[in-house]
Amino acid sequence: MVYGTVKAKEVIAEIDKDLATTNWKGAIHSSAAPASAGATGVAGTITWESGFLYVCVATDTWQRVAIATW
């Protein structure tokens, strides 16, 4: 699922649901956002940059969600 602007609790609930059904061995990075939705990545990796949070949901498959101050 690709997210637009949504509430943080909805994003967290979706991530929790996905993690509950996988063997998550992810890593969190503060930079190096993927160049595209099909960029090289390992499932469970989370990264961010200004404006977006990225989650690798399957090998070489990224999804992102917009983030903003409130």
C-alpha positions in Angstrom: 0.0 0.0 0.0 1.3 3.5 -0.9 0.4 6.1 1.6 -0.4 9.8 1.0 -0.8 12.1 3.9 -2.2 10.1 6.7 -2.3 10.1 10.5 0.8 8.6 12.2 -1.2 6.1 14.2 -2.6 4.6 10.9 0.9 4.2 9.5 2.2 2.6 12.7 -0.8 0.2 12.8 0.0 -0.9 9.2 3.6 -1.4 10.0 2.8 -3.3 13.2 0.4 -5.6 11.1 3.1 -6.2 8.6 5.8 -6.9 11.2 3.5 -9.4 13.0 3.3 -11.6 9.9 7.0 -11.5 9.0 10.4 -12.4 10.6 11.6 -8.8 10.8 15.3 -8.3 11.0 15.3 -4.7 9.8 17.6 -1.8 10.2 16.8 1.9 10.6 18.8 4.5 8.8 18.6 8.3 8.9 19.7 8.8 5.3 20.2 7.0 2.1 16.6 7.1 1.0 15.8 4.8 -2.0 16.0 6.4 -5.4 12.8 4.6 -6.5 10.1 2.2 -5.4 12.2 -0.6 -7.0 15.6 0.3 -5.5 17.7 -2.3 -3.9 16.6 -3.0 -0.4 16.1 -5.7 2.3 12.6 -6.2 3.7 12.2 -4.5 7.1 14.7 -1.7 6.4 13.4 1.8 7.4 14.9 5.0 6.4 13.9 8.7 6.2 14.7 12.0 4.7 13.1 15.4 4.9 9.4 14.9 4.1 9.2 11.1 3.8 9.5 7.9 5.8 10.5 4.8 3.6 9.9 1.1 4.5 11.3 -1.8 2.5 8.3 -4.2 2.5 9.9 -6.9 0.4 13.2 -7.5 -1.4 13.7 -4.4 -3.6 10.2 -3.1 -2.9 9.8 0.3 -1.1 6.8 2.2 0.1 6.8 5.7 1.6 4.7 7.9 3.6 4.7 11.7 3.8 5.7 13.2 7.2 5.3 16.8 8.4 5.4 18.8 11.6 2.2 19.4 13.5 
